[in-house]
Amino acid sequence: MARPRQHAPDTLHAQVMAVCDSWLASRPVHDLSLRAIAREVGCAPSTLLKLYGSFHNLLQYVNVETLSRLQYIISNLKTDAPEPWLRSLAHAYWQFSAEDCFRWQLLFDYPLADGGELDQRQSGLIEALFVEVETCLRNFQPALGELEARQLGRMLWGSVHGLVQLGLNERLGYWQGEQLKIDELLDQLLTTVLAGLRDRGPAE
């Protein structure tokens, strides 16, 4: 039976996101096209252009969904104590990227939205992650000032992200014939940073 050609916007959007999710489960975004998505949901490419404005905008909705999934994982971490929470967050970040690598690739290899509602939604989700890290660092070391915590949170998470990206690309190097393990490197990073914070005095 032929698929219906008429779709309510919300229903069509859900179908499009489902098609993208299925595609990115096993294939990179570079092989995806507006025409392929339209064929899967049973509409004309022009219908998708009318709904999203462009293929770029369509992919930004996928990125919003990716960030929302990551936020959900973060909100369900099981510990509230600062140090184990940060370690759990780093490992969850790595696990998420490794298990959903093509969706992850889209998020970081494809330009994010530039202005408008999508930009605000993406920026809000990203900022929420940084705020969680900053709050955790200030709970761990109350002597941290607001600006210092903001800078340190971004530095720390930039380092975590760098290790994750190198781990995904298998570019972390070898020791005695075996690849260095990303989980161990993440733990070393956090141990080093937190040790430097633990006994420090108030910021000057």
C-alpha positions as CSV (number, residue, x, y, z in Angstrom):
1,M,0.0,0.0,0.0
2,A,1.4,3.4,-0.9
3,R,2.3,5.7,1.9
4,P,0.0,8.8,2.5
5,R,1.3,12.0,0.9
6,Q,-0.2,14.3,3.4
7,H,1.4,14.8,6.9
8,A,0.7,17.1,9.8
9,P,3.9,19.1,10.6
10,D,4.4,17.4,14.0
11,T,3.8,14.0,12.6
12,L,6.1,14.6,9.7
13,H,8.8,15.9,11.9
14,A,8.7,12.9,14.2
15,Q,8.9,10.6,11.1
16,V,11.9,12.6,9.8
17,M,13.7,12.4,13.1
18,A,13.1,8.6,13.2
19,V,14.5,8.2,9.7
20,C,17.6,10.2,10.6
21,D,18.0,8.2,13.9
22,S,17.8,4.9,12.0
23,W,20.3,6.2,9.4
24,L,22.8,7.5,11.8
25,A,22.7,4.3,13.8
26,S,24.9,2.7,11.2
27,R,25.9,5.3,8.5
28,P,27.5,8.7,8.4
29,V,25.6,11.9,7.7
30,H,27.7,12.5,4.6
31,D,25.8,9.8,2.7
32,L,22.4,11.2,3.8
33,S,20.3,13.5,1.6
34,L,17.0,15.4,1.7
35,R,15.8,13.2,-1.2
36,A,16.6,10.0,0.7
37,I,14.7,11.2,3.8
38,A,11.7,12.3,1.7
39,R,11.6,8.9,0.1
40,E,11.6,7.2,3.4
41,V,8.7,9.3,4.9
42,G,6.7,9.2,1.7
43,C,6.7,12.9,0.8
44,A,8.3,15.2,-1.8
45,P,11.6,16.8,-1.0
46,S,9.9,20.2,-1.5
47,T,7.6,19.3,1.5
48,L,10.7,19.0,3.7
49,L,12.1,22.2,2.4
50,K,8.8,23.9,3.3
51,L,8.9,22.5,6.8
52,Y,12.6,23.1,7.6
53,G,13.8,25.7,5.1
54,S,16.9,23.8,4.2
55,F,18.6,20.5,4.7
56,H,21.1,22.2,7.0
57,N,18.2,23.3,9.3
58,L,16.8,19.7,9.3
59,L,20.2,18.4,10.5
60,Q,20.2,21.0,13.2
61,Y,17.0,19.5,14.7
62,V,18.9,16.2,14.8
63,N,21.7,18.0,16.7
64,V,19.1,19.4,19.1
65,E,17.9,15.9,19.7
66,T,21.4,14.6,20.3
67,L,22.1,17.4,22.9
68,S,18.8,16.6,24.6
69,R,19.7,12.9,24.8
70,L,23.1,13.8,26.4
71,Q,21.3,16.2,28.8
72,Y,19.0,13.4,29.8
73,I,21.9,11.0,30.5
74,I,23.6,13.7,32.6
75,S,20.4,14.4,34.6
76,N,20.2,10.7,35.5
77,L,23.8,10.1,36.8
78,K,23.5,8.3,40.1
79,T,25.8,10.2,42.4
80,D,25.7,13.8,43.7
81,A,29.1,13.9,45.3
82,P,31.4,16.2,43.1
83,E,34.3,13.9,42.3
84,P,32.4,10.7,41.5
85,W,29.9,12.8,39.6
86,L,32.5,14.3,37.4
87,R,34.1,10.9,36.7
88,S,30.7,9.4,35.9
89,L,30.0,12.4,33.6
90,A,33.3,11.9,31.7
91,H,32.7,8.2,31.2
92,A,29.1,8.7,30.2
93,Y,30.3,11.3,27.6
94,W,32.8,8.8,26.2
95,Q,30.2,5.9,26.2
96,F,27.6,8.1,24.5
97,S,30.0,9.1,21.7
98,A,31.3,5.6,21.2
99,E,27.8,4.0,21.0
100,D,26.3,6.7,18.7
101,C,29.4,7.7,16.8
102,F,27.7,8.8,13.6
103,R,25.2,11.0,15.5
104,W,28.2,12.4,17.5
105,Q,30.1,13.0,14.2
106,L,27.2,15.1,12.9
107,L,27.1,17.2,16.1
108,F,30.8,18.1,16.0
109,D,31.8,17.9,12.3
110,Y,28.8,19.8,10.9
111,P,28.3,23.6,11.6
112,L,25.8,24.3,14.3
113,A,22.9,26.7,13.8
114,D,23.8,30.4,13.4
115,G,21.0,32.5,14.9
116,G,17.3,32.0,15.4
117,E,15.4,29.5,17.6
118,L,17.6,26.5,16.7
119,D,20.8,28.4,17.8
120,Q,19.1,29.4,21.0
121,R,18.0,25.8,21.8
122,Q,21.4,24.4,21.0
123,S,23.3,27.1,22.9
124,G,21.0,26.6,25.9
125,L,21.6,22.8,26.0
126,I,25.4,23.3,25.6
127,E,25.5,26.0,28.3
128,A,23.5,23.8,30.6
129,L,26.3,21.1,30.4
130,F,28.9,23.7,31.3
131,V,26.9,25.1,34.2
132,E,26.6,21.6,35.6
133,V,30.4,21.2,35.5
134,E,31.0,24.6,36.9
135,T,28.6,24.0,39.8
136,C,30.2,20.7,40.5
137,L,33.7,22.3,40.6
138,R,32.6,25.0,43.0
139,N,31.0,22.4,45.3
140,F,34.3,20.5,45.2
141,Q,36.4,23.6,45.9
142,P,34.3,26.5,47.4
143,A,37.3,28.8,47.1
144,L,36.7,29.0,43.3
145,G,35.3,32.3,42.1
146,E,32.5,32.4,39.6
147,L,34.7,33.5,36.7
148,E,37.5,31.0,37.6
149,A,35.0,28.2,37.8
150,R,33.6,29.2,34.4
151,Q,37.1,29.1,32.8
152,L,38.1,25.9,34.6
153,G,34.9,24.1,33.6
154,R,35.5,24.9,30.0
155,M,39.1,24.0,30.1
156,L,38.4,20.7,31.9
157,W,35.6,19.7,29.5
158,G,37.6,20.8,26.5
159,S,40.2,18.3,27.7
160,V,37.7,15.6,28.2
161,H,36.2,16.2,24.7
162,G,39.7,16.2,23.1
163,L,40.4,12.8,24.7
164,V,37.0,11.5,23.5
165,Q,37.6,12.7,20.0
166,L,41.1,11.2,19.8
167,G,39.7,7.9,21.3
168,L,37.0,7.8,18.6
169,N,39.6,8.2,15.9
170,E,42.0,5.8,17.6
171,R,44.7,8.5,17.8
172,L,45.7,8.1,21.4
173,G,48.8,6.0,20.7
174,Y,50.1,2.7,22.1
175,W,51.9,1.3,25.1
176,Q,53.6,-2.1,24.8
177,G,51.7,-2.9,21.6
178,E,48.2,-2.0,23.0
179,Q,46.2,1.1,22.5
180,L,46.0,3.5,25.4
181,K,42.6,3.2,27.1
182,I,40.4,6.2,27.0
183,D,38.7,5.4,30.4
184,E,42.1,5.3,32.1
185,L,43.2,8.6,30.5
186,L,39.9,10.3,31.6
187,D,40.5,9.1,35.1
188,Q,44.1,10.4,35.1
189,L,42.9,13.8,33.8
190,L,40.3,14.2,36.5
191,T,42.7,13.0,39.2
192,T,45.3,15.5,38.2
193,V,42.9,18.5,37.9
194,L,41.0,17.7,41.1
195,A,44.3,17.1,43.1
196,G,45.4,20.6,42.0
197,L,42.0,22.0,43.3
198,R,41.7,20.1,46.5
199,D,44.2,21.9,48.7
200,R,44.3,25.4,47.1
201,G,43.4,28.5,49.0
202,P,41.0,31.3,48.0
203,A,41.5,32.9,44.5
204,E,43.7,36.0,44.6
